[in-house]
Amino acid sequence: MNAQSVLDAIGLGELVARDVLAVQLMVLAATVAAFVISLALAVVASRSARRAGRARADAETFLRSAQDIVVEARQISAHIDRATARSATVEPIAPVRVSARETTPEAAIAIDRGDAPADRALGAAAEAASVPKRLLRFRRR
């Protein structure tokens, strides 16, 4: 079977015999169309490859951020565990409630401890200030 018999079978045998140039132009047009379609598909493929590259870069950035957050969460949980381990060994101090009319020795100690820094700060302020000492004595009372 040669090409002429195939063309005769599909009805193009007479066309080939009459006008060889027209057949060659049709083959050229089909080739050009296939080439243009392949170029269009190549452009679409390159655009999608570029977008996929950007998406991958974004995904890697998000992955790094998530890994950083996980590391920070682990550090914070370890810090919390260490803090709770330290506080578990120390016994909590019960609050001392004192009414206005009565006092307890524990409350007196707590009050005395609380006054010491205030007295030191007032003494330092008295030394540093240029205010006469009589006014400071009046303020202490």
C-alpha positions in Angstrom: 0.0 0.0 0.0 1.5 3.3 -1.0 0.5 6.8 -0.2 -1.6 7.3 -3.3 -3.9 4.4 -2.5 -4.3 5.7 1.1 -5.3 9.1 -0.3 -7.6 7.5 -2.8 -9.3 5.6 0.1 -10.1 8.8 2.0 -11.1 10.7 -1.1 -8.1 12.9 -1.6 -6.5 11.0 -4.5 -7.9 13.3 -7.2 -6.9 16.4 -5.2 -3.3 15.2 -5.0 -3.3 14.4 -8.7 -4.6 17.8 -9.7 -3.0 20.2 -7.3 0.1 19.1 -5.5 0.9 22.6 -4.3 -2.5 22.9 -2.4 -1.8 19.7 -0.6 1.7 20.8 0.4 0.2 24.1 1.7 -2.4 22.2 3.7 0.4 20.1 5.3 2.4 23.2 6.0 -0.6 24.9 7.6 -1.2 21.8 9.8 2.5 21.8 10.8 2.4 25.6 11.6 -0.8 25.1 13.7 0.8 22.3 15.6 3.9 24.4 16.2 1.9 27.4 17.4 -0.1 25.1 19.8 3.1 23.6 21.2 4.5 27.2 21.8 1.3 28.2 23.6 1.5 25.0 25.7 5.1 25.8 26.5 4.2 29.3 27.6 1.4 28.0 29.8 3.8 25.3 31.3 6.5 27.9 32.0 4.0 30.2 33.8 2.7 27.3 35.9 6.2 26.2 36.7 7.0 29.8 37.9 3.9 29.9 40.0 4.7 26.5 41.4 8.2 27.7 42.3 6.8 30.7 44.1 4.3 28.5 45.9 7.1 26.2 47.0 9.1 29.2 48.3 6.1 30.4 50.2 5.5 26.9 51.6 9.1 26.7 52.7 8.9 30.1 54.4 5.7 29.0 56.2 7.3 25.8 57.2 10.3 27.7 58.7 8.0 30.0 60.6 6.0 27.0 61.9 9.2 25.3 63.0 10.3 28.5 64.8 7.0 28.7 66.6 7.3 25.0 67.6 10.8 25.7 68.9 9.6 28.7 70.9 6.7 26.7 72.3 9.1 23.9 73.4 11.4 26.5 75.0 8.4 28.1 76.8 7.1 24.7 78.0 10.5 23.7 79.3 10.8 27.1 81.1 7.3 26.5 82.6 8.3 23.0 83.6 11.5 24.2 85.3 9.5 27.0 87.1 6.9 24.6 88.3 9.6 22.2 89.5 11.2 25.0 91.4 8.0 26.2 92.9 7.0 22.6 93.9 10.0 22.4 96.2 9.1 25.7 98.0 6.2 25.6 100.4 3.8 28.4 99.8 3.5 31.0 102.6 0.0 31.3 104.0 -1.3 34.9 104.1 -1.4 36.5 107.5 -4.7 38.3 108.2 -4.6 40.9 110.9 -7.5 43.1 112.0 -7.0 46.7 112.9 -7.3 46.1 116.7 -5.1 43.1 117.1 -1.7 42.0 115.8 0.3 38.9 115.6 4.0 38.4 115.9 4.2 37.3 112.3 2.4 40.4 111.2 4.7 42.6 113.2 7.7 41.0 111.6 6.2 41.5 108.1 5.4 45.1 108.9 8.9 45.7 110.3 10.4 44.2 107.2 8.2 46.3 105.0 9.3 49.5 106.7 13.0 49.1 106.4 13.3 49.8 102.6 10.9 52.8 103.0 13.1 54.2 105.8 16.2 53.8 103.8 14.7 55.5 100.8 13.4 58.4 102.9 16.9 58.7 104.5 18.5 58.8 101.1 16.1 61.3 99.9 16.7 63.5 102.9 20.4 63.5 102.3 20.0 64.2 98.6 17.4 66.9 98.9 18.1 70.6 99.4 15.0 71.0 101.6 15.6 72.1 105.2 15.8 69.3 107.7 12.9 70.7 109.8 10.5 70.1 107.0 11.7 66.5 106.7 11.2 65.9 110.4 7.7 67.3 110.1 7.0 64.9 107.2 8.3 61.9 109.2 5.7 62.4 111.9 
